[in-house]
Amino acid sequence: MIWLTEGKGAPFYVAYALSDEDGAELLDALCEGDGWVIAIVTGEHSEGFTLLLAQHSHFEIKGRRVDFTQVEIIAGHLGKATLERAAQATETGSRLYTLKITDEQYERLERGAMGNYELIGWRKEEGLFANAQAWQETDTLDQFTPTADTEDHLTKQEKLLLKIFRRFSDEDKKRLLAIAESLQL
């Protein structure tokens, strides 16, 4: 609501997983029903992945049925456990896809700056999901998890802080750096 009234923050909600196990639990909670389309989204050069979930849904208002596409995004510290849950969801009727987008689009998706129309499309306009590839039996989950951590020297908290920092706009990064510099002893 702050984005709508004040222009601050993210216009779209992204569930942010603090750990791989957290991501798997978020995915489990969302995939209780069947019929989800799950896309493993990666950037061209970005490490890791984000999950895009979509399904047809509806609600009733004043005796009329309103159909819409429900979209959920899970970002953060996702890894093998989350991917395994996504693959398991196909056993209950969900479909799995892969989607590679530009790094700029990926960064916008992770920070909640990309909405349903851009992702899924509207009427005759196709969204980014039109470029998704259906999961093939030859695909492996390992291709989406980094083989080596390039930031091995960082603690878990430092890695989390860095991941969150990378999602901020340039303006917000400058503000956060100013705050951090003022706190230095």
N, C-alpha and C positions, 0 to 999 in steps of 0.2 A: 504494500500500500504506500510505503514511503516513496517508492519509485514513481508511482502514479501522481502523487500529490506534490512531491518535492524534486523529482528527477534524480534521486540518489538511490544507490543500491542496484540490485539486479531486477529486471522486469519479469523474469521467469524463474521458477523454483528449480533448484538442482539439489538432489539429496547427496550430501557429501559424506563418503565413508572414511572414517578415521583409520581403518585397517581393512585388510582383505576379508577377515571374518565378518566385520561390520558390513562390508559390501555384499557378501553372500547372504547375510540375514536380511538386508534391505531387499535384495532380489527375491528371497523366499516370501517375504511379506507381500510383495507386489504380485507375485506369480501364483497366488493361491487359486485364482481362477485360471481357466485355460483360454486359449485364443490370442495370446500375446505374440507380437512380433518383436523379437529382440535383436538389436543390431550392435555388434561390437565395433565401436567407432574409434578410428585412429587418425592422427594427423600425419601429414607427409613425413615429417621428421621428428614428431613428438614421441616421447617415451610413454609407454603405458597405453591405456585405453579408457574409454568411457562407454557406458551402456545407454542405449536409447531403447525404450520400451514403448510400444504403441498397441492399442486395440480399439476396436469399434465399441462405442458405449452409447448410452442414452439416458435421458431423465424425462420425467413428466412434469409439465407445468400447465395449469389451467386446462387440464384434460387433453393437452396436446403433447405428442412425443417429439422430443428434440434429440436428433442424432448428432454425435460428434466423435472425433478421434481423441481418445485419452492418451496423452504423452507423458512419460516419466523419464527423467534423466538421473543416472547414478554415476557420480564422478568421485575422484579421490584416490585413496590407496587400494586400488583393485588389483587382484592377482589371480593366481591359479585357482583358489577356492571359489572365487566369484565366477570365473569362467566355467568351472566344472558344474556349478549350479545352473548356469545358463544352458549348458549342454543337456543337463538332466531335465530342464523344463520342456525340452522337445518331446520327452516321453509322455507328457500330459497334454499335448496338443499345441504347444507354442512352436514358433518357427524361428530359426536362427539365421542371421545374415551378418555379413561384414561390410563395413562402409569406411572408405578412406576419403578424408576431406582435407582441405588445405590447413596449414598450421594456424592461420588467422581464424578460420572458421572453427577449428577445434578449440582454440582459446576462448572464443566467444561462446561456444556451446558449454564449456566447463564453468564459465562464470555467470551463466544464466542470461546471456544477451542474445540468444537465438530462440525464436518461438516456433510454434506448430506450423505456421504457414511456410516458413523458410525450410523447416525440416521435412514436413509431410507434403506440403503443397496446398493449393486451394483451387477448387473447381478444375479448370483446365490447365492451370499452372502447376508444373511439377516441382516438388521440393527436392532437397538433397538426397532423401531416401530413394528416389528413383534410380540413383546410381549404386544402390546396395547390391551385393552379390549374395545369392543363396549359399548357405553353408554347404560345403562339399564333404563327402566322407574322407577325402584325401587331405582336408585341412586339419591342422593340429592346433591345439590350444597353446602350445609352447611358443608359437610364432607371435603371440601377443604379450608375452611376459619377457621382460629384459633378462638376458642370460647373465649379465654381470652388473652389479650396482656401480655406476660410475662415481657415486658419492659415498663410497665405503667409509670414508673418514668422518662422516657426519653421524651424530646421534639420531635416534628415531625422532626426537622432538625437533631437531634442526632440519631434518628432511621434511617433516610436516610443515614447518614454518616456511621453508623454501617453496614447497609445492603450493601452499596457499598464496604466498607472495607473488608467484608467477601468474596467478589468476587475476590479480588486480590490474586496473587500468594504469597507464603511466602516471596520471595525476595522483591516484591513490597510493602508488608506490612512492612517489616523492613525499607525500604527507607522512606515510608510515616511516620512511627513512628519517625524516625530520624528528619524529617522535622518538625513534630509537636512538638517534644521536643525542637528543637532549637528556636521555636517561643514562648515558654512559657516565661511569664514575671516573 
